[in-house]
Amino acid sequence: MLNSDILIDSNFNAYRSRLFYITIFAVAMGYFEAVLVVYLRGLLYPEGFTFPIKNIPANLAVLELFREAATVIMLVAVTGLTAKKLWERLGYFMILFGIWDIFYYIWLKITINWPVSLFESDILFLIPVPWIGPVIAPAFVATIMIVIGISITNLFRKGYSFKPTSLTWFLTSVATALILYSFMNDIDAGFRQQIPKPYNYGLLITGSALYILAYIHSYLKAIHIAPEP
Protein backbone atom coordinates (compact mmCIF):
# COMPACT_ATOMS: atom_id res chain seq x y z
CA MET A 1 0.00 0.00 0.00
CA LEU A 2 2.88 2.29 0.85
CA ASN A 3 4.56 1.63 -2.50
CA SER A 4 1.28 2.41 -4.28
CA ASP A 5 0.97 5.72 -2.43
CA ILE A 6 4.55 6.62 -3.33
CA LEU A 7 3.89 5.81 -7.00
CA ILE A 8 0.74 7.97 -7.00
CA ASP A 9 2.63 10.87 -5.43
CA SER A 10 5.46 10.43 -7.94
CA ASN A 11 3.05 10.44 -10.88
CA PHE A 12 1.31 13.53 -9.59
CA ASN A 13 4.58 15.38 -9.02
CA ALA A 14 5.80 14.52 -12.51
CA TYR A 15 2.47 15.59 -13.98
CA ARG A 16 2.48 18.85 -12.05
CA SER A 17 6.04 19.52 -13.21
CA ARG A 18 5.09 18.99 -16.87
CA LEU A 19 2.12 21.31 -16.52
CA PHE A 20 4.32 23.95 -14.90
CA TYR A 21 6.94 23.92 -17.64
CA ILE A 22 4.55 23.88 -20.58
CA THR A 23 2.66 26.74 -18.95
CA ILE A 24 5.87 28.75 -18.62
CA PHE A 25 6.68 28.01 -22.26
CA ALA A 26 3.17 28.97 -23.42
CA VAL A 27 3.16 32.25 -21.48
CA ALA A 28 6.61 33.19 -22.80
CA MET A 29 5.67 32.20 -26.35
CA GLY A 30 2.51 34.28 -26.07
CA TYR A 31 4.68 37.28 -25.22
CA PHE A 32 7.02 36.54 -28.12
CA GLU A 33 4.08 36.33 -30.52
CA ALA A 34 2.48 39.48 -29.15
CA VAL A 35 5.68 41.51 -29.54
CA LEU A 36 6.03 40.41 -33.18
CA VAL A 37 2.47 41.57 -33.82
CA VAL A 38 3.19 44.89 -32.10
CA TYR A 39 6.13 45.41 -34.47
CA LEU A 40 4.05 44.38 -37.49
CA ARG A 41 1.19 46.69 -36.56
CA GLY A 42 3.66 49.51 -36.03
CA LEU A 43 4.78 49.09 -39.63
CA LEU A 44 1.37 48.63 -41.23
CA TYR A 45 -0.94 50.50 -38.83
CA PRO A 46 1.09 53.32 -37.23
CA GLU A 47 -2.17 55.06 -36.28
CA GLY A 48 -3.47 51.90 -34.57
CA PHE A 49 -4.97 48.68 -35.89
CA THR A 50 -8.42 48.97 -37.41
CA PHE A 51 -10.42 47.33 -40.16
CA PRO A 52 -10.53 47.27 -43.13
CA ILE A 53 -7.35 45.23 -43.59
CA LYS A 54 -4.59 47.01 -45.47
CA ASN A 55 -2.83 45.39 -48.40
CA ILE A 56 0.32 43.73 -47.08
CA PRO A 57 3.47 43.73 -49.24
CA ALA A 58 3.95 40.29 -50.81
CA ASN A 59 7.27 39.64 -49.06
CA LEU A 60 5.78 40.42 -45.64
CA ALA A 61 2.71 38.28 -46.36
CA VAL A 62 4.90 35.28 -47.18
CA LEU A 63 6.99 35.80 -44.06
CA GLU A 64 3.87 36.06 -41.93
CA LEU A 65 2.40 32.85 -43.36
CA PHE A 66 5.58 30.92 -42.60
CA ARG A 67 5.82 32.51 -39.15
CA GLU A 68 2.35 31.24 -38.28
CA ALA A 69 3.18 27.78 -39.60
CA ALA A 70 6.40 27.82 -37.54
CA THR A 71 4.41 28.71 -34.42
CA VAL A 72 2.23 25.62 -34.79
CA ILE A 73 5.31 23.46 -35.49
CA MET A 74 6.94 24.74 -32.30
CA LEU A 75 3.86 23.86 -30.25
CA VAL A 76 3.72 20.36 -31.75
CA ALA A 77 7.45 19.84 -31.16
CA VAL A 78 7.22 20.79 -27.48
CA THR A 79 4.24 18.52 -26.84
CA GLY A 80 6.15 15.70 -28.53
CA LEU A 81 8.48 15.78 -25.51
CA THR A 82 5.73 15.61 -22.89
CA ALA A 83 4.47 12.05 -23.28
CA LYS A 84 4.84 8.80 -25.24
CA LYS A 85 1.19 8.13 -26.10
CA LEU A 86 -0.44 9.98 -28.98
CA TRP A 87 -3.66 11.02 -27.24
CA GLU A 88 -1.83 12.05 -24.09
CA ARG A 89 0.33 14.30 -26.27
CA LEU A 90 -2.85 15.71 -27.77
CA GLY A 91 -4.01 16.62 -24.28
CA TYR A 92 -0.80 18.51 -23.55
CA PHE A 93 -0.99 20.19 -26.96
CA MET A 94 -4.48 21.46 -26.16
CA ILE A 95 -3.29 22.88 -22.83
CA LEU A 96 -0.25 24.49 -24.43
CA PHE A 97 -2.18 25.95 -27.36
CA GLY A 98 -4.94 27.29 -25.14
CA ILE A 99 -2.60 29.01 -22.68
CA TRP A 100 -0.50 30.45 -25.50
CA ASP A 101 -3.57 31.84 -27.29
CA ILE A 102 -5.02 33.46 -24.18
CA PHE A 103 -1.74 34.97 -23.05
CA TYR A 104 -1.10 36.32 -26.54
CA TYR A 105 -4.07 38.63 -26.00
CA ILE A 106 -3.16 39.31 -22.39
CA TRP A 107 0.29 40.51 -23.48
CA LEU A 108 -1.20 42.65 -26.25
CA LYS A 109 -3.47 44.24 -23.66
CA ILE A 110 -0.54 44.90 -21.33
CA THR A 111 1.82 46.23 -24.00
CA ILE A 112 -0.44 48.32 -26.27
CA ASN A 113 -3.78 48.27 -24.41
CA TRP A 114 -5.44 46.28 -27.19
CA PRO A 115 -8.10 44.95 -27.49
CA VAL A 116 -10.25 47.60 -25.89
CA SER A 117 -13.07 45.06 -25.71
CA LEU A 118 -13.23 41.26 -25.97
CA PHE A 119 -15.77 41.79 -28.73
CA GLU A 120 -13.32 43.71 -30.92
CA SER A 121 -12.61 42.03 -34.27
CA ASP A 122 -9.16 40.66 -35.01
CA ILE A 123 -7.27 38.78 -37.70
CA LEU A 124 -6.91 35.45 -35.93
CA PHE A 125 -4.90 33.44 -38.46
CA LEU A 126 -3.94 33.56 -42.14
CA ILE A 127 -3.78 29.90 -43.22
CA PRO A 128 -5.35 28.99 -45.63
CA VAL A 129 -7.36 32.27 -45.71
CA PRO A 130 -7.67 35.10 -43.18
CA TRP A 131 -9.60 34.10 -40.06
CA ILE A 132 -11.63 37.02 -38.70
CA GLY A 133 -13.63 37.17 -35.51
CA PRO A 134 -14.01 38.86 -32.12
CA VAL A 135 -11.26 38.26 -29.58
CA ILE A 136 -13.69 36.50 -27.26
CA ALA A 137 -14.22 33.70 -29.80
CA PRO A 138 -10.66 32.24 -29.85
CA ALA A 139 -10.36 32.92 -26.12
CA PHE A 140 -13.52 30.89 -25.51
CA VAL A 141 -12.28 28.00 -27.66
CA ALA A 142 -8.87 28.17 -25.96
CA THR A 143 -10.50 27.87 -22.53
CA ILE A 144 -12.37 24.75 -23.64
CA MET A 145 -9.12 23.31 -25.01
CA ILE A 146 -7.34 23.86 -21.68
CA VAL A 147 -10.12 22.21 -19.66
CA ILE A 148 -10.37 19.19 -21.97
CA GLY A 149 -6.58 18.92 -22.24
CA ILE A 150 -6.21 18.81 -18.45
CA SER A 151 -8.95 16.18 -18.26
CA ILE A 152 -7.29 13.98 -20.91
CA THR A 153 -3.84 14.18 -19.34
CA ASN A 154 -5.32 13.45 -15.92
CA LEU A 155 -6.89 10.29 -17.29
CA PHE A 156 -3.49 9.04 -18.42
CA ARG A 157 -1.90 10.08 -15.13
CA LYS A 158 -4.41 7.90 -13.28
CA GLY A 159 -3.74 4.92 -15.54
CA TYR A 160 -6.77 5.21 -17.79
CA SER A 161 -6.57 5.25 -21.54
CA PHE A 162 -8.28 7.66 -23.92
CA LYS A 163 -9.29 6.96 -27.47
CA PRO A 164 -11.91 8.85 -29.51
CA THR A 165 -14.89 6.80 -30.62
CA SER A 166 -16.55 6.96 -34.03
CA LEU A 167 -19.22 9.25 -32.58
CA THR A 168 -16.51 11.46 -31.10
CA TRP A 169 -14.82 11.75 -34.48
CA PHE A 170 -18.13 12.66 -36.14
CA LEU A 171 -19.09 15.29 -33.57
CA THR A 172 -15.59 16.75 -33.56
CA SER A 173 -15.54 16.99 -37.36
CA VAL A 174 -18.87 18.82 -37.43
CA ALA A 175 -17.78 21.12 -34.58
CA THR A 176 -14.50 21.94 -36.32
CA ALA A 177 -16.29 22.74 -39.59
CA LEU A 178 -18.76 25.05 -37.85
CA ILE A 179 -16.14 26.99 -35.91
CA LEU A 180 -13.72 27.27 -38.82
CA TYR A 181 -16.53 28.49 -41.06
CA SER A 182 -17.46 31.12 -38.46
CA PHE A 183 -13.88 32.46 -38.74
CA MET A 184 -13.22 32.07 -42.47
CA ASN A 185 -16.53 32.87 -44.17
CA ASP A 186 -16.07 36.66 -44.32
CA ILE A 187 -14.21 36.78 -47.63
CA ASP A 188 -14.99 40.47 -48.15
CA ALA A 189 -13.21 41.51 -44.96
CA GLY A 190 -10.36 39.07 -45.58
CA PHE A 191 -9.56 39.90 -49.19
CA ARG A 192 -11.55 42.95 -50.31
CA GLN A 193 -10.66 45.53 -47.65
CA GLN A 194 -14.15 45.76 -46.19
CA ILE A 195 -15.44 46.06 -42.63
CA PRO A 196 -16.13 42.64 -41.04
CA LYS A 197 -19.68 41.38 -41.05
CA PRO A 198 -21.36 40.64 -37.69
CA TYR A 199 -19.84 37.49 -36.25
CA ASN A 200 -22.04 34.39 -36.09
CA TYR A 201 -21.92 33.46 -32.40
CA GLY A 202 -24.46 30.71 -33.03
CA LEU A 203 -21.86 28.73 -34.99
CA LEU A 204 -19.30 29.22 -32.21
CA ILE A 205 -21.68 28.10 -29.46
CA THR A 206 -23.00 25.13 -31.44
CA GLY A 207 -19.51 24.00 -32.40
CA SER A 208 -18.21 24.38 -28.85
CA ALA A 209 -21.17 22.41 -27.46
CA LEU A 210 -20.46 19.60 -29.93
CA TYR A 211 -16.81 19.56 -28.88
CA ILE A 212 -17.82 19.19 -25.25
CA LEU A 213 -20.36 16.45 -26.01
CA ALA A 214 -17.78 14.61 -28.13
CA TYR A 215 -15.27 14.65 -25.30
CA ILE A 216 -17.78 13.64 -22.64
CA HIS A 217 -18.74 10.61 -24.75
CA SER A 218 -15.13 9.40 -25.00
CA TYR A 219 -14.43 10.29 -21.36
CA LEU A 220 -17.31 8.15 -20.11
CA LYS A 221 -16.08 5.28 -22.28
CA ALA A 222 -12.57 5.66 -20.88
CA ILE A 223 -13.48 5.61 -17.19
CA HIS A 224 -15.55 2.44 -17.61
CA ILE A 225 -12.37 0.52 -18.49
CA ALA A 226 -10.21 -0.43 -15.53
CA PRO A 227 -7.01 1.64 -15.29
CA GLU A 228 -3.66 0.03 -15.96
CA PRO A 229 -1.86 -1.08 -12.79
Residue frames as qw, qx, qy, qz and C-alpha x, y, z in Angstrom:
[[0.000, 0.886, 0.463, 0.000, 0.00, 0.00, 0.00],
 [0.326, -0.778, 0.106, 0.526, 2.88, 2.29, 0.85],
 [0.406, -0.122, 0.598, 0.680, 4.56, 1.63, -2.50],
 [0.203, 0.634, 0.665, 0.338, 1.28, 2.41, -4.28],
 [0.140, -0.933, -0.245, 0.221, 0.97, 5.72, -2.43],
 [0.396, -0.566, 0.341, 0.637, 4.55, 6.62, -3.33],
 [0.367, 0.195, 0.690, 0.593, 3.89, 5.81, -7.00],
 [0.079, 0.826, 0.543, 0.129, 0.74, 7.97, -7.00],
 [0.256, -0.879, -0.014, 0.401, 2.63, 10.87, -5.43],
 [0.441, -0.310, 0.525, 0.659, 5.46, 10.43, -7.94],
 [0.302, 0.470, 0.688, 0.464, 3.05, 10.44, -10.88],
 [0.036, -0.922, -0.384, 0.040, 1.31, 13.53, -9.59],
 [0.356, -0.748, 0.175, 0.532, 4.58, 15.38, -9.02],
 [0.410, -0.054, 0.626, 0.661, 5.80, 14.52, -12.51],
 [0.180, 0.675, 0.647, 0.307, 2.47, 15.59, -13.98],
 [0.172, -0.931, -0.213, 0.243, 2.48, 18.85, -12.05],
 [0.420, -0.524, 0.362, 0.647, 6.04, 19.52, -13.21],
 [0.352, 0.255, 0.673, 0.598, 5.09, 18.99, -16.87],
 [0.035, 0.849, 0.513, 0.124, 2.12, 21.31, -16.52],
 [0.321, -0.828, -0.008, 0.460, 4.32, 23.95, -14.90],
 [0.396, -0.346, 0.486, 0.697, 6.94, 23.92, -17.64],
 [0.257, 0.423, 0.680, 0.541, 4.55, 23.88, -20.58],
 [0.081, -0.904, -0.411, 0.085, 2.66, 26.74, -18.95],
 [0.346, -0.702, 0.187, 0.593, 5.87, 28.75, -18.62],
 [0.366, -0.010, 0.640, 0.675, 6.68, 28.01, -22.26],
 [0.146, 0.662, 0.673, 0.298, 3.17, 28.97, -23.42],
 [0.168, -0.913, -0.233, 0.290, 3.16, 32.25, -21.48],
 [0.353, -0.558, 0.368, 0.655, 6.61, 33.19, -22.80],
 [0.316, 0.184, 0.720, 0.590, 5.67, 32.20, -26.35],
 [0.070, 0.825, 0.559, 0.034, 2.51, 34.28, -26.07],
 [0.212, -0.847, 0.037, 0.487, 4.68, 37.28, -25.22],
 [0.385, -0.252, 0.603, 0.652, 7.02, 36.54, -28.12],
 [0.243, 0.490, 0.738, 0.395, 4.08, 36.33, -30.52],
 [0.041, -0.902, -0.395, 0.171, 2.48, 39.48, -29.15],
 [0.288, -0.693, 0.228, 0.620, 5.68, 41.51, -29.54],
 [0.337, 0.035, 0.693, 0.637, 6.03, 40.41, -33.18],
 [0.113, 0.709, 0.656, 0.233, 2.47, 41.57, -33.82],
 [0.191, -0.873, -0.152, 0.423, 3.19, 44.89, -32.10],
 [0.313, -0.418, 0.469, 0.712, 6.13, 45.41, -34.47],
 [0.243, 0.298, 0.772, 0.506, 4.05, 44.38, -37.49],
 [0.010, 0.841, 0.541, -0.012, 1.19, 46.69, -36.56],
 [0.263, -0.752, 0.054, 0.602, 3.66, 49.51, -36.03],
 [0.273, -0.172, 0.614, 0.720, 4.78, 49.09, -39.63],
 [0.031, 0.365, 0.780, 0.507, 1.37, 48.63, -41.23],
 [0.277, -0.782, -0.493, -0.263, -0.94, 50.50, -38.83],
 [0.380, 0.145, -0.365, 0.837, 1.09, 53.32, -37.23],
 [0.321, -0.351, 0.030, -0.879, -2.17, 55.06, -36.28],
 [0.489, -0.093, 0.701, -0.510, -3.47, 51.90, -34.57],
 [0.042, 0.056, 0.947, 0.314, -4.97, 48.68, -35.89],
 [0.526, 0.355, 0.353, -0.688, -8.42, 48.97, -37.41],
 [0.481, 0.336, 0.758, 0.283, -10.42, 47.33, -40.16],
 [0.942, 0.319, -0.030, -0.103, -10.53, 47.27, -43.13],
 [0.808, -0.293, 0.311, 0.406, -7.35, 45.23, -43.59],
 [0.170, 0.834, -0.340, -0.399, -4.59, 47.01, -45.47],
 [0.880, 0.433, -0.192, 0.039, -2.83, 45.39, -48.40],
 [0.654, -0.624, 0.370, 0.216, 0.32, 43.73, -47.08],
 [0.280, 0.701, -0.591, -0.285, 3.47, 43.73, -49.24],
 [0.909, 0.160, -0.337, -0.186, 3.95, 40.29, -50.81],
 [0.500, 0.362, -0.680, 0.396, 7.27, 39.64, -49.06],
 [0.252, -0.280, 0.579, -0.723, 5.78, 40.42, -45.64],
 [0.826, -0.026, 0.004, -0.563, 2.71, 38.28, -46.36],
 [0.823, 0.227, -0.521, 0.029, 4.90, 35.28, -47.18],
 [0.238, 0.338, -0.688, 0.597, 6.99, 35.80, -44.06],
 [0.492, -0.216, 0.377, -0.755, 3.87, 36.06, -41.93],
 [0.898, 0.047, -0.227, -0.374, 2.40, 32.85, -43.36],
 [0.721, 0.230, -0.600, 0.261, 5.58, 30.92, -42.60],
 [0.032, -0.361, 0.581, -0.729, 5.82, 32.51, -39.15],
 [0.718, -0.174, 0.188, -0.647, 2.35, 31.24, -38.28],
 [0.915, 0.133, -0.365, -0.107, 3.18, 27.78, -39.60],
 [0.453, 0.365, -0.641, 0.500, 6.40, 27.82, -37.54],
 [0.377, -0.368, 0.427, -0.735, 4.41, 28.71, -34.42],
 [0.909, -0.078, -0.001, -0.410, 2.23, 25.62, -34.79],
 [0.800, 0.298, -0.488, 0.181, 5.31, 23.46, -35.49],
 [0.117, 0.447, -0.612, 0.642, 6.94, 24.74, -32.30],
 [0.639, -0.270, 0.319, -0.646, 3.86, 23.86, -30.25],
 [0.957, 0.098, -0.189, -0.197, 3.72, 20.36, -31.75],
 [0.600, 0.429, -0.571, 0.361, 7.45, 19.84, -31.16],
 [0.161, -0.432, 0.582, -0.670, 7.22, 20.79, -27.48],
 [0.802, -0.152, 0.235, -0.528, 4.24, 18.52, -26.84],
 [0.854, 0.285, -0.434, -0.040, 6.15, 15.70, -28.53],
 [0.334, 0.386, -0.691, 0.511, 8.48, 15.78, -25.51],
 [0.456, -0.374, 0.350, -0.728, 5.73, 15.61, -22.89],
 [0.777, -0.063, 0.516, -0.354, 4.47, 12.05, -23.28],
 [0.212, -0.218, 0.882, 0.361, 4.84, 8.80, -25.24],
 [0.311, 0.448, 0.838, 0.012, 1.19, 8.13, -26.10],
 [0.155, 0.352, 0.468, 0.796, -0.44, 9.98, -28.98],
 [0.277, -0.736, -0.484, -0.384, -3.66, 11.02, -27.24],
 [0.557, -0.654, -0.241, 0.451, -1.83, 12.05, -24.09],
 [0.395, -0.083, 0.216, 0.889, 0.33, 14.30, -26.27],
 [0.039, -0.571, -0.521, -0.633, -2.85, 15.71, -27.77],
 [0.445, -0.783, -0.428, 0.080, -4.01, 16.62, -24.28],
 [0.506, -0.503, -0.003, 0.701, -0.80, 18.51, -23.55],
 [0.265, 0.217, 0.431, 0.835, -0.99, 20.19, -26.96],
 [0.181, -0.739, -0.530, -0.373, -4.48, 21.46, -26.16],
 [0.498, -0.753, -0.237, 0.358, -3.29, 22.88, -22.83],
 [0.492, -0.264, 0.216, 0.801, -0.25, 24.49, -24.43],
 [0.155, 0.403, 0.520, 0.737, -2.18, 25.95, -27.36],
 [0.270, -0.800, -0.507, -0.171, -4.94, 27.29, -25.14],
 [0.500, -0.699, -0.125, 0.497, -2.60, 29.01, -22.68],
 [0.419, -0.074, 0.344, 0.837, -0.50, 30.45, -25.50],
 [0.058, 0.560, 0.561, 0.607, -3.57, 31.84, -27.29],
 [0.352, -0.848, -0.397, 0.004, -5.02, 33.46, -24.18],
 [0.520, -0.626, 0.016, 0.581, -1.74, 34.97, -23.05],
 [0.401, 0.261, 0.409, 0.777, -1.10, 36.32, -26.54],
 [0.104, -0.757, -0.393, -0.511, -4.07, 38.63, -26.00],
 [0.564, -0.762, -0.214, 0.234, -3.16, 39.31, -22.39],
 [0.577, -0.279, 0.159, 0.751, 0.29, 40.51, -23.48],
 [0.204, 0.478, 0.417, 0.745, -1.20, 42.65, -26.25],
 [0.328, -0.845, -0.371, -0.202, -3.47, 44.24, -23.66],
 [0.626, -0.639, -0.058, 0.443, -0.54, 44.90, -21.33],
 [0.545, -0.120, 0.288, 0.778, 1.82, 46.23, -24.00],
 [0.052, 0.135, 0.368, 0.919, -0.44, 48.32, -26.27],
 [0.328, 0.252, 0.511, -0.754, -3.78, 48.27, -24.41],
 [0.607, 0.232, -0.395, -0.650, -5.44, 46.28, -27.19],
 [0.076, -0.530, -0.603, -0.591, -8.10, 44.95, -27.49],
 [0.227, -0.271, 0.236, -0.905, -10.25, 47.60, -25.89],
 [0.758, -0.063, 0.276, -0.588, -13.07, 45.06, -25.71],
 [0.465, -0.130, 0.873, 0.071, -13.23, 41.26, -25.97],
 [0.597, 0.576, 0.546, -0.119, -15.77, 41.79, -28.73],
 [0.165, 0.799, -0.322, -0.481, -13.32, 43.71, -30.92],
 [0.914, 0.401, 0.046, -0.030, -12.61, 42.03, -34.27],
 [0.332, -0.684, 0.587, 0.279, -9.16, 40.66, -35.01],
 [0.700, 0.461, -0.511, -0.193, -7.27, 38.78, -37.70],
 [0.820, -0.436, 0.324, -0.180, -6.91, 35.45, -35.93],
 [0.665, -0.195, 0.641, 0.330, -4.90, 33.44, -38.46],
 [0.309, 0.630, -0.336, -0.628, -3.94, 33.56, -42.14],
 [0.106, 0.243, -0.919, -0.291, -3.78, 29.90, -43.22],
 [0.532, 0.209, 0.549, 0.609, -5.35, 28.99, -45.63],
 [0.053, 0.689, 0.314, 0.651, -7.36, 32.27, -45.71],
 [0.011, -0.336, 0.404, -0.851, -7.67, 35.10, -43.18],
 [0.375, -0.498, -0.772, 0.124, -9.60, 34.10, -40.06],
 [0.056, -0.362, 0.090, -0.926, -11.63, 37.02, -38.70],
 [0.536, -0.562, -0.616, -0.132, -13.63, 37.17, -35.51],
 [0.344, -0.840, 0.125, -0.402, -14.01, 38.86, -32.12],
 [0.145, 0.531, -0.749, 0.369, -11.26, 38.26, -29.58],
 [0.618, -0.244, 0.524, -0.533, -13.69, 36.50, -27.26],
 [0.916, 0.231, -0.131, -0.301, -14.22, 33.70, -29.80],
 [0.679, 0.377, -0.587, 0.229, -10.66, 32.24, -29.85],
 [0.108, -0.425, 0.642, -0.628, -10.36, 32.92, -26.12],
 [0.787, -0.111, 0.250, -0.554, -13.52, 30.89, -25.51],
 [0.918, 0.265, -0.287, -0.073, -12.28, 28.00, -27.66],
 [0.385, 0.508, -0.640, 0.430, -8.87, 28.17, -25.96],
 [0.432, -0.373, 0.537, -0.621, -10.50, 27.87, -22.53],
 [0.936, 0.043, 0.068, -0.343, -12.37, 24.75, -23.64],
 [0.752, 0.444, -0.463, 0.152, -9.12, 23.31, -25.01],
 [0.046, 0.515, -0.668, 0.535, -7.34, 23.86, -21.68],
 [0.674, -0.226, 0.426, -0.560, -10.12, 22.21, -19.66],
 [0.960, 0.200, -0.051, -0.191, -10.37, 19.19, -21.97],
 [0.569, 0.559, -0.543, 0.263, -6.58, 18.92, -22.24],
 [0.205, -0.467, 0.671, -0.538, -6.21, 18.81, -18.45],
 [0.839, -0.063, 0.296, -0.453, -8.95, 16.18, -18.26],
 [0.885, 0.379, -0.267, -0.043, -7.29, 13.98, -20.91],
 [0.387, 0.542, -0.633, 0.394, -3.84, 14.18, -19.34],
 [0.457, -0.385, 0.560, -0.573, -5.32, 13.45, -15.92],
 [0.948, 0.073, 0.019, -0.308, -6.89, 10.29, -17.29],
 [0.771, 0.417, -0.434, 0.210, -3.49, 9.04, -18.42],
 [0.004, 0.564, -0.605, 0.561, -1.90, 10.08, -15.13],
 [0.658, -0.245, 0.470, -0.535, -4.41, 7.90, -13.28],
 [0.340, -0.175, 0.916, 0.119, -3.74, 4.92, -15.54],
 [0.623, 0.542, 0.487, -0.284, -6.77, 5.21, -17.79],
 [0.383, 0.041, 0.591, 0.708, -6.57, 5.25, -21.54],
 [0.342, 0.653, 0.221, -0.639, -8.28, 7.66, -23.92],
 [0.242, 0.005, 0.751, 0.614, -9.29, 6.96, -27.47],
 [0.416, 0.256, -0.009, -0.873, -11.91, 8.85, -29.51],
 [0.527, 0.281, 0.797, -0.089, -14.89, 6.80, -30.62],
 [0.262, 0.356, 0.648, 0.620, -16.55, 6.96, -34.03],
 [0.099, -0.866, -0.485, -0.077, -19.22, 9.25, -32.58],
 [0.403, -0.733, 0.018, 0.547, -16.51, 11.46, -31.10],
 [0.393, -0.086, 0.508, 0.762, -14.82, 11.75, -34.48],
 [0.115, 0.610, 0.644, 0.447, -18.13, 12.66, -36.14],
 [0.236, -0.902, -0.340, 0.121, -19.09, 15.29, -33.57],
 [0.459, -0.587, 0.178, 0.643, -15.59, 16.75, -33.56],
 [0.367, 0.156, 0.571, 0.718, -15.54, 16.99, -37.36],
 [0.005, -0.777, -0.540, -0.324, -18.87, 18.82, -37.43],
 [0.388, -0.847, -0.172, 0.321, -17.78, 21.12, -34.58],
 [0.490, -0.335, 0.324, 0.737, -14.50, 21.94, -36.32],
 [0.258, 0.415, 0.594, 0.639, -16.29, 22.74, -39.59],
 [0.146, -0.871, -0.456, -0.108, -18.76, 25.05, -37.85],
 [0.430, -0.789, -0.011, 0.440, -16.14, 26.99, -35.91],
 [0.468, -0.154, 0.443, 0.749, -13.72, 27.27, -38.82],
 [0.178, 0.594, 0.588, 0.519, -16.53, 28.49, -41.06],
 [0.238, -0.906, -0.326, 0.124, -17.46, 31.12, -38.46],
 [0.433, -0.659, 0.204, 0.580, -13.88, 32.46, -38.74],
 [0.355, -0.194, 0.608, 0.684, -13.22, 32.07, -42.47],
 [0.349, 0.599, 0.707, 0.138, -16.53, 32.87, -44.17],
 [0.075, 0.922, 0.148, -0.349, -16.07, 36.66, -44.32],
 [0.714, 0.231, 0.323, 0.577, -14.21, 36.78, -47.63],
 [0.186, 0.884, 0.184, 0.387, -14.99, 40.47, -48.15],
 [0.410, -0.893, 0.184, -0.033, -13.21, 41.51, -44.96],
 [0.807, -0.328, 0.375, 0.317, -10.36, 39.07, -45.58],
 [0.605, 0.099, 0.492, 0.618, -9.56, 39.90, -49.19],
 [0.225, 0.660, 0.456, 0.553, -11.55, 42.95, -50.31],
 [0.234, 0.080, -0.273, 0.930, -10.66, 45.53, -47.65],
 [0.416, -0.543, -0.351, -0.639, -14.15, 45.76, -46.19],
 [0.364, -0.416, 0.520, -0.651, -15.44, 46.06, -42.63],
 [0.071, 0.007, -0.995, 0.072, -16.13, 42.64, -41.04],
 [0.541, -0.377, -0.480, -0.579, -19.68, 41.38, -41.05],
 [0.607, -0.503, 0.342, -0.512, -21.36, 40.64, -37.69],
 [0.108, 0.323, -0.937, 0.073, -19.84, 37.49, -36.25],
 [0.752, -0.194, -0.441, -0.449, -22.04, 34.39, -36.09],
 [0.255, -0.443, 0.711, -0.484, -21.92, 33.46, -32.40],
 [0.887, 0.004, 0.168, -0.431, -24.46, 30.71, -33.03],
 [0.829, 0.394, -0.392, 0.056, -21.86, 28.73, -34.99],
 [0.171, 0.529, -0.667, 0.496, -19.30, 29.22, -32.21],
 [0.548, -0.281, 0.520, -0.592, -21.68, 28.10, -29.46],
 [0.940, 0.145, 0.003, -0.309, -23.00, 25.13, -31.44],
 [0.699, 0.475, -0.502, 0.181, -19.51, 24.00, -32.40],
 [0.019, -0.491, 0.675, -0.550, -18.21, 24.38, -28.85],
 [0.744, -0.168, 0.364, -0.535, -21.17, 22.41, -27.46],
 [0.935, 0.270, -0.189, -0.129, -20.46, 19.60, -29.93],
 [0.411, 0.540, -0.638, 0.365, -16.81, 19.56, -28.88],
 [0.338, -0.382, 0.622, -0.594, -17.82, 19.19, -25.25],
 [0.889, 0.030, 0.177, -0.422, -20.36, 16.45, -26.01],
 [0.797, 0.437, -0.416, 0.026, -17.78, 14.61, -28.13],
 [0.205, 0.490, -0.713, 0.458, -15.27, 14.65, -25.30],
 [0.581, -0.262, 0.487, -0.597, -17.78, 13.64, -22.64],
 [0.936, 0.167, -0.098, -0.293, -18.74, 10.61, -24.75],
 [0.707, 0.400, -0.529, 0.243, -15.13, 9.40, -25.00],
 [0.087, -0.492, 0.609, -0.616, -14.43, 10.29, -21.36],
 [0.770, -0.188, 0.310, -0.525, -17.31, 8.15, -20.11],
 [0.928, 0.261, -0.262, -0.055, -16.08, 5.28, -22.28],
 [0.437, 0.537, -0.590, 0.416, -12.57, 5.66, -20.88],
 [0.266, -0.433, 0.598, -0.620, -13.48, 5.61, -17.19],
 [0.898, -0.071, 0.123, -0.417, -15.55, 2.44, -17.61],
 [0.863, 0.288, -0.376, 0.177, -12.37, 0.52, -18.49],
 [0.750, -0.618, -0.039, 0.232, -10.21, -0.43, -15.53],
 [0.103, 0.926, -0.361, -0.030, -7.01, 1.64, -15.29],
 [0.773, 0.342, -0.482, 0.233, -3.66, 0.03, -15.96],
 [0.763, -0.584, -0.174, 0.215, -1.86, -1.08, -12.79]]
